[in-house]
Structure formats: structure tokens, C-alpha cells
Amino acid sequence: MTAPLLHVRGLSLHTPGGRPLLSELSLQLDPGDRVALVGRNGVGKSSLLRVLAGEVAATTGVVQRSGTCAVVSQQTVGPAGNLSPGEAQRRRLEAALAAGPDLLLLDEPSHDLDADGMQWLAQRLRRWQGALLVVSHERRLLRAFQDFFVIAESGSRHVHGSFEALRDDLERHADAEQSKYVRTLNDLVSRERAHNRTQQRRARKKNLGRVRELGRCTPRSLLNGKRSYAQESQGRRNKIQQARLEGARAWAKATRRALAVNLPLEVVLPALPPANGPLAVLEGVSGPRGRRTLFENVNLELRRERLAIVGPNGAGKSTLLRLLLGELAPISGRARCERHRIAYVSQNTANWCDEHSVLERLHEAAPFEDVATILRAHRFPFALADRPLRDLSPGERLRAALICSFAQQQVPELLVLDEPTDHLDFVGLAALESVLRNWQGGLVVVSHDEDFLGAIGIERRLELPVAAASGVPDLLREPALGDD
């Protein structure tokens, strides 16, 4: 028999702060295996991939590797030179595939890729003959897999079948965990009450027994012996009972942490002032990147509408947003906007990744006594609100950015979002879609995810060409969400 390329036994993994991520994990990858690793944000998928690649050590356990291995981790820094993030990501993937390793480990490989890049990646992975382990939330990519390894606080498991079967399994498992959590809490409360009653009864009996024994004039040596035996016996029972209660408390705490992320993305949408003129206007604008001209003669007037800006990697979508917001000067033409009426979240929430906390950001817009009310209304954890925004996950920063934007004294009438679905798991993506569907103001979104654009009700699209040679982008009045 062929030896496995990867064999993991009893692997446990903790965060630098000591919080357990994975416990007693075992898995095996053989030549030709194709597995997608899925799970919510923060559960430890990327950390696990780094352990499997040999980049970091596990807390406990054994990881055995054979053959050659290549890994493409999530890109944490911006690309150098004139490459767009998507172009840089494709080059990294091409280099890993060209190396021809026996085992290929990919962490969110579809991140920043456009529709053509996604199609290229899917085709290359379908033809891949080696073993493959992919961490991804991308629905288009996951539909090409039949084997899924689900990482969760309640335990990891293998799911075989289609992507739709995976989603059904995740929903059933979430419902089962919710029900089990409620049953365990009720049982824990009953056991705590019974334990307290027992302790009180024993204390009364102990005091009463002392009085009776003294009344019988029992010799002190015999009294002390009886008392010592009773204390040892009760001590053993107490230790067993306490261990059981502590186990139940630990399970409830871990499960509560997992269930908390399944709560909807609670964002209280503000009441908007009456519409008053255009929010942003581009007149004959041409966009630069270094010495290149990305697009020419763009004319656009934005009011409270829903616009998607689409196009291949390197076409200038993020550049167009910066022109629209006045952060970048056009080569030619004129750009103007009502910046105080616009809220902007850049790609990877980079413009919100700083040393300030949500509490500090909110305090700039509201009196301090109102900040707690705002956080409670949005169900944003106070523990996260006190941390620097750079320490939050991209999904948590996106939620924080929306909350802080909606709490401004000048309520924004237009949301500008650059690839907002990046790094979101299934739960976070569904929650974001719900928020944006209910948003009554204008919306400008850069995204390659056609399912997402359809879910938030895009009304028209601005499609940028591959290169500036074609001149003017196409502005479609009606969405064409089924087109690739």
C-alpha cells in the first residue's frame, strides 16, 4: 500500500493567548485525495494549515509528512509594483502549481481573483493529480469538491457529497448543537441547584451530628475517627461531582462561543434624511496606475441606487472607487462627491485597520453614555469593542465599520464597499446579505461574487474593460447577473 502523504494523530492547537482551537484532531491524506477544509472564521483553519505545512508546531500531537509539499497562505500584505491584489494572487498560485508538489495546501486561494481567475483556478485544480487540501468559503470553488472536513468547536468531522449536501449537514448540525446547548444548560442548572442543596443538607447534618455525639459523651478519639472517615468520603464525592460540573460548564462555555458567531449580524439601520441631489459625480474621468491608464472617459452620477462595479483583475475597480471618493486625482476629467454623506470600507477593511477601538470611534460621534446603548442595540460584544480594530478579524472589522458609520452624526446615504465578502464564512456572508438588502440608502459594491450581487438587489452595473485600449467602460442599466 502507498504510504500516506500526511498523517495527523492527536493534534491539539492553542492560540498564543492559550485559548484552545483544536483538540485531539486526527486525519490522513493519501495520494490523489481532494479535500476542502471548512469552518467558521476564527475556528483555526489557517493555523491548522500552517501546522500541516510545518511552518509552526502543534501544541501536542504528531504530524507526519512524506513527499514534497507546497503551501499558498493567505496574503497579508499588499502586492508590490503595479500588480493588483488579484494579479499577485494568481502569480503565487501559478508558482505553486508549477512546482508540482505531491501535496498542495491552499488557504483561501480564490481571494481577490476575478471571474476569469476563478475559472482558471477551478480548471487547474480539476486537472491536479496530486493530493489537495483547500481552505475556502468560496461557493463556486467548493462545488468542485466531494469531500469536506468540517472544523468546529464541538468536534471535527468528514462530510462526503455535494456542496449542497454540506450546507444541509451544517444546518442540521447547527440546529442539533443549539438544542443540545439548551438541554445542557437546563441540566447544568438543575445539577447546580441539587449540588447546593446537598451541600447545605450535609452542613446541617454535620453540625447536628456533632451536638448529638457530644450529648452521648462519645469518646473524642472515636468522634474524630468518624468525622475523618465522613470527611474523606464526602471529599471524594465532592471531587467527582465538581469534576462533572466543571466538565459541563466547560462544554457550555465552548459551545456558547461557537453559537455566538451564529447570531445574525445585528446592525440597526438608521433613518435617512430626504434625498437631496447626487452623492457623487464623475465627468469624463480617466484613471491612473503608475504610468498606465486603466480606463478613460468614465461618466457616472450616483444617487440612492445600487451599483456594482465589475471587471477583471487589474481593470481599476478599486482605483475608480478612490477617484469617486476624492482620494485620488484623475488623469483627466472631473470628480466630485459629498464625502460627508458617504461611508467607505476598502478592500480587506484596510482603511479601518488601525490602533483605534470601536469604543473610541463611537465616542467621536456620540456622547460616552450613549456608546454602550449603541453597542447593545447592535449586539456587538463589549470585549471586542475595547480592542484595537487591527486586532479584529476582517469580518469583525466590517461589522464594526458599519456600526460606526451608522452612528455618525451625519448619517451616510451611500455605502461604498470594496470586496466586502472577502474572508467571510457562510454565516457572516448570509448576515451581510441580509443587512444590505434592508439598507435603504445608496450602495456601490466592487465584487466578483455574482451570487452575492444578486442577493443584495443590484440595479445596474459598471463594467470596466480588461485594458485601456477599449476606452469607455460599459454602464448597464439592468443587471446581468447570469453572465460570466
N, C-alpha and C positions, 0 to 999 in steps of 0.2 A: 504494500500500500504506500501511496505517496505521503510523505510527511507533511503536516500542516504548515502553512506559511506563518501562521500566527496562532499561538495557544496561550490563553489567559486563564489563570486559576486563582480564585480567592482575592481578587484585586479590590482594594479599598483606596479611596482618594478623598482628601480633605482640602479645603481652601487654605490659603496662608493664615487666615484667622482661626482655623480649627473647625469650621463647620463641615460636617460630613457631606460629600457629594455622592459617592458611590460606595457600596458596601458588599463585599464577598461576590464580586462580579466574575463570571466565568463565560468565556466564548472561544470559538475556534473558527478560523478561516482557512479553507483549503484552496488549492489552485483552481481558478475558474469561478470561485464564489463571487456573487454580486449582491452586496447588502447596503441598504440605506439606513443610516442611524438617525432616528428621530426622537424628539422630546421637546419639552417646553424650554424657553430661554432660561439660562441660569442653572440647569439641572446637571451640567458637567460634560456635555458632548465634546466641546473643543478641548477641554482639559484631558478627557479620555483619549482623544486622538493624539495629543502630544505625548501621552504616556506610551501609546501603542507605537508611535514613531521613534521612541527612545530619546525624545528631547527632554523629558523630565521623568523623575522617578515616582512610582506609586507609593502611597503611604505604607501599604502592606500588599502582599501577593506576589505572584510570579508572572512575568511576561516573556514568552519565548518566541523569537523570530528566526525565520530561515529565509534564504533568498534575498534578493535586492528589494528595497522599499523606497518609494518617493512620496513626499507629502507636499501638498499645497495648502498652507494655513490661510486663515482669514487675513486679508490685507489690512493692516492697522495704520499705515502711513500713506500719504498721497503719492501718486506716481511722479517720477521725475520727468523733466523736459516738457515736451508738448503733447505727451500722450494723455488721453482721457483715462479715468479710472477703469472703464470697460476695456479699452485697448491694452492697458497694462495688465489687467487680469487675464486677458486672452493670451498674452505672451507668456505669462507664468504657467498657464495650463499647457500651452504648446510645448514648453520646455520639459515639463514633467512627463507628458505623453511621449515625446521624442526619446526620452531616456530609456523607455521600455522596461520598467521595473517589473518584478514578479508580483509585487503588491503596491497598489496605488491608493493613497489616503487623501481624500479631498474634503476640505472644510468650507462649506457654502461656495462651491465653485461657480454657481450661476450669478453670484453677487456682481452687480454693475454690468452684466452682459446684456446687449440688446437682443432683439428677436433673432437676427441672423446669428449672433454669437450663441444664443441658446440652441438654435437648430444645429449649428456646428458642433457644440458640445454634446448634444444628445446623440448625434450620429457617431462621433468618435467613441463615446462610451459604449454604444451598442456594438461597435466592432472590436472593443477592447477584449483581448484574450486572457489577460492576467486577472488576478484577484482584485476586487474593487470594494472599498468601503467609503461611503459618501455621507457626510453630514449635510442635511439640507432641509429647508422648509418649502422649497420651490415646487409648486404643484406640477408644473409642466415637466420637471425633471423626475419627480417621484413616480409619475405614471409609467416610467420605463422600468420600474423595479417590481419584483415579485417577492422579495424577501426583505423584511423590515425588522430592525432591532430597536425596540422602544425602551428608552431610558426614562425612569421615573423614580420619585422618592419612595413609592410603595413597592418598588422592585422592577427589575428589567425582564423583558420577555421577547420572544420571537413571534412575529406575525407573518404568515405566508399567504399571499394572494395579491389582488389588485390594490391600487391606491384607494379606491372606493371602499374596499374591504377593510383597509387600515383605518380609514376615517370612522367607519361603523364600529370597529373594535375600540378605538379611542373614546368614542361617545359612550359605548356600553361600559367601558372600564371607568370612565369619569363618574357616571351615574352610580355604579356599584360602590366606588370609593366614597362618594358623597353619602350614600345610605349607610355604609359601614362606619363612617366617621360619626354620624348622628347616633347610631346604635352604641358605638363605643363610648361616646360622651355620656349618654344616658346610663350605661352600665358603670362607667367610672364614677359618676356622681353617686349612684346607689351604693357602690362599694366603699366610697369615701365616707358616706354617712354611716354605713354599717360598721366600718372600722372605728369611727369616732365613738359610736355608741358602745362598742365592745370595750374600747379603752376606758371610757367613763365608768362602765359597769365593773370592770376589773379594779379600777381605782377605789370605787366604793367598797367592793368586796374585800379588797386588801386592808383597808382601814378598819372595816367591821371585824375581819378575822383577827386582827391584832388585839382589838378590845376583848373579844371572846376568849382568846388564848390567855390573855393576862388575867381574865376573870377566873379561868380554870387553874391558874397557878402552874401552867406548864413550864417545865424547866427551860431556862433560857437557851441552853445548848440545843435542845430538841426544836424549840421555836425557830432558832436561827437556821437549823438544817432544813426544816420545812420551807422556810422563807427562801433560802438559797435555791432549793430544788424548783420551787414555783417560779422564781425569777428567771432561772436558766431556761425552763420550759417555755415560759411566756416570751422570753427574749428570742428564742429560736423561731417561734411562731410569728413574732412581730417582724423579724428579718425577712421571713418568707413572704409575709403579707406586704411589707414595704417594697420588696423587690418586684412583686407582681403589680402593685400600684404604680411604681416608678416606670415599669415597662409600658403600662397602659398610657401613662402621662407622656412618655417619650413618643410613643406611636401617634397619639393625638396631636402633639406639637408638630411633628414632621408632616403629618397629613394636613394639618391646618395650613402650614406653609405652602404645600402644593395646591390646596384648594383655593387659597387666597389669590393666586395668579389666574384662576379661572373666573374670578369675578369680572363682570363687564368693565370695560374701560369707561368709568364714570366721569363724564365731562359735562358740567352744567352749561348748556349753550346760552349765551347772553342774548338779551333783546337788542335788536339792531335799530339804529336811527333811520329815519326815512331816507330812501335813496336820493342821492344828490350828485348827478353828473358822473363822468368817467373816473375810474380809480387809477388807471394807468394808460398811457398812450405812446405808441411807437410810430414814428413817421419816417419812412424811407431809411430805416436803420440797417447798417452793416456791422457785423460782429467780428472782433479780432481774437486770435490766439497766437501770440508771438508775431511772426511775420505772415501768418496765414489769415485769409479772410474766410470765415466759416460760412457766412450767409450774407446776402445782400438785399437791400430794398424791402425790408420787412415793415409792413403796416399793420397795426393792431390797436384796437381800442377795447379796453376791458371795463365792464361794469359788473354787476352782480350776476355772473353767469358761471358755467362750469366748463373749463377749457383744459384739454390735455395737450401737452407739448410732447411730441413723439419724434423718433428718428433714430438712426444707428449711432453706435458709439463714435464719438469724435465729431458729430454733426454740430455741436454747440448748444445743446439744450440748457445746460447749467449756465453757460455764458449768456444766453438770451434772458434767463431769469435775472442775472446780475445787471444787465442793461435795463431791464424792466424796472428794477428796484433802485436804479441810480448808483449802484456800487461800481459800475464800470462805464467808461465813456465810449460811445460808438465811434467807429472809423468815420462814418458819415451818417447824416440824418439827425433826428431829434428824438430824445426820450424824456418823458416827464411822468411823474406819478405823485399821488397823495400818500407819501410814505407813512404818515401817522395813521392812515386808515388801513394799513396792510400789515399782516403778521406773516413772518417768513421763517421756515425751517429748512435749512440747507441739507445737502446730502450727508448721510450719517450723523445728522443733527450737530454738525461741526460748529455752527455758529452759536450753539447752546452748550458747548463743551468747555466750561471754564471753572474757576475756583468758587464762583458764587453758588449758593444753595437756593432751593426753591423758596425757602423762608425769606432769604434776602431779596430775591427777585420780587416776591409778592409784597414785601414791605415797602418797596419803591413805589408800588401802585396803590396800596391800601393801608389804612391805619393798622398798627400792630395787633390791636384787639380783634380786627376783622380777619386776620390771616388764618387763625385756627378755624374760624367758621368756613372760610373758603376751602380749606383742606378737607374738612369734614364733609362739606357738600359734594366734593369731587371724589371722596373716599380715597384720598392719596395718603399713604402711610406716613405718619409723622417721623418715623425713623429715617425714611428716605428723604423727606423734606429738609432735614438738617444736614444732609451730606452734600459735598460739592457736586455740581452737575457732572463734572468729568468722571466721577466715580460711579455714576449710574450707567446701566446698560443703555444701548441706543433706544430700545423700546420704552424704557422708563423715562429717558430724556425727552422722547417725542411726547409722551403723556404730560410731562412737566411743562414742556414748551407750550402745548395747547392750553393748559390750565393758566399759566402765567399770562399768555396772550389774551385770553378771555377775561382776565381780571384787571386789565388795563383801564385807566380812567377814560381813555379814548378807545371805545370798543372797535376792534378791527372789522372791516366789512369785506375784506378779501384775504383768504388764506392762500399762501404760495408755498407749496410743498415739493421738495426735490427728492424723488425716490423714497417716499415715506415708508414703503413696505420692507425696505432692507432690514434684515436681522429680526423681523417679527415672526414669531411662531404662529401656529394656526389660531390659537386663542386671541393673541394680540391683533392679528390681521382681521379677524371677524369683528372684533371690537372697534377697530379703526374704521372699517367699512360702515358700521352702524352709526358712529359719530358723524362721519362726513355725509352720509345720506340725510341725516336730520339737520345738518348745518344749513341755515337759511341765507347766508351771505354768498359772496363770490368765491370761486375755487379755481386755482391754477395748479395743475399737478404734472410733474415730469415722472413718467413711469413706463417700464417695459411690460408690466403685468396687465394683459388685456382683461383677464377675469376681474381684477381689482377695478380697472377703469369702468367696466360695465356695471359693477356692483355699486359704485358711488354716483351713477347717473350723469356721466359726462355728456354735455350737449354738443360740443364741437371740438375739433382737433386742429392743431397747428403742426404740420409735418415738415420737419427740416430735412433737406436733401443730404446725400452722402458727402458731397463736396460742393464748394462754392461755384463750380463751373456751371451748375444748373441755374444759378441765380436766385430766383424768388421762391420761397417755400410755398407749399400748398396749404391754404386755410380751408378746411372742410366745414361747412355749416352743419352737416349732420354727421353723427359719429359713425365710424366704420369699424366697429369693434371686432368683427369677424375676420378682418383682413390681417394677413401677416406682413 
